[in-house]
Amino acid sequence: MRLLIVLILLCALPVHGQSFVTGVERELSLSMNPEHPSAGERVRFSLEGYAVDVDRSMIVWYVNGKEVARGAGLKDFERDAPRLGSEETIRAVAEEVSGIIGVGTALLRPGEVTLLWEAQSYTHPFYRGRALPGSQSTIRAHAFTDLRRGTARIAENDIIFSWYRDGARFSSGRGLSSVSFQGPTLFDSDRIGVVAESLDGTISARSETSLRGEDAKLELYEHHPLFGTLYHRAFVGTVLNLEEEQKVATVPFFAPVTPRDPSLVYEWAAGGVTTSPDPQTPEILTLRREGEFNGVITLALTLSSLSDIFLKATNTWSIQYAPETNFSNPFLSL
């Protein structure tokens, strides 16, 4: 009788080799791409994990508790991020035939950050474009954020900014919305990114941009004795010169220093003959007609730097001397 009771008790004990209990939820990973979505951006969710075979499971997707999709092995799901200030709870439930259940959850909270930058390289005062990063130029970047809880925007001082170059973080801090850094070397490129996060890490946004090191570019302008450098009249093609004597000025676009920096070396040549400018104004050259010469000469300029071996720019211009001389108003083409 006692032996029978023992056998009955042994049969009632659980089997230790059994690895699941029907109805018990196992934790799964629910990844989100992009990790820091903006409002209206398409987001892809992927369910992963070893506790449940998601490829052999029936998977049901929920948004804020409402079923939106289901399917066998449906481990990926896409949805547009909601408007700023709102959030959605994304939940995926995977159930194997055996009854094992796995659950993954993610919060979708969009944010916005705009990344702007400018290079501290030279352009003339009336240049309407953006200064590009020349050799050894310093770059200043600024992040403009829009992170919200409901209708309230999170103050800049309550945001953690993390700055990245080619995936490696180089600076971070609370309220650090602006940074300065050395730009890429000549012909190289850098991927600059910023992640802005609320203090509790629940709301974030990311932005990236690509920077490419640019060669300095030389442009030539007339330097008028009364009006100075005429920045609206760049020399293009063959330029007609009716003067016996004329001054021209070059602008070294995107050089890291101003035109009169002592580290710059100007090598001028007119008609194949080396011509030396005034050391006080090396960017300005005086052209003089030789006798009764009429025809075209080539003006060439090479710019280099004593402190930067990567800074080197060249350009040539054709100038045609004509026999007639008359007065022309330099501002007629404005």
C-alpha angles and dihedrals in degrees: 000000000000090000090054092052092050092051091050091051092048091052090052094055117101120258107248093207091064109107102193145046116208113250097017110126120230121205117249132185118251111192126193127212119225091032092207106037126189125221112290094009118138110251126196119208120199126193117214139163146121099234091075131029097237092185090063097039135095104241124202122192123209132190113198089341096309120115111241104164142006137178146138109282091356093154096151126065133175130206138162114250114248126243123292114283095027131095139201130204111222115199128180122193119195121190125186122212088252090061100255109145126202126188132196125185134190135174118226110208114159125210138176132226125170118202118208127176142179133191120231091227129126127276128155118267096258098045109130098196132079121274108249124217107268124184111313092355120159115238124210116198129186130192119212110199137198109186115157143185104202105315095333117099118220112243118246091241089059093056127089112220120202118189123205136192114196090340097310118110112235102170140013140165148136110287091000095144094148131051137172123211143158112278126232121287120256113301090358124112135212131200108223120194139172131199118200117197135178115243092258092047094236097115123044144155136191136203133181138189137179124236124197126194110242132204116242111259124214122216126179128220137176113262105212119206092228106027101035122220111001100218092180092064110062116177108253125173115335111350121208115229118193096171129098088217128021136170122218130189131203128214116209098211114209096007110146092235138043120273093258096050108134091230092067120093118203118198110188126186127181117193089348093305119116111241125195120218127210106285089224092056106024093163091063122073129188115221118203127189113235108231113300094339115158120181143062127311128185117233113202131187132187119189123196138158133235091211102040120049091190094060109093127135133170136184140164133209133192117227121189121203116210130192097236122082125194138148120268127186107238092210099056091097094054 
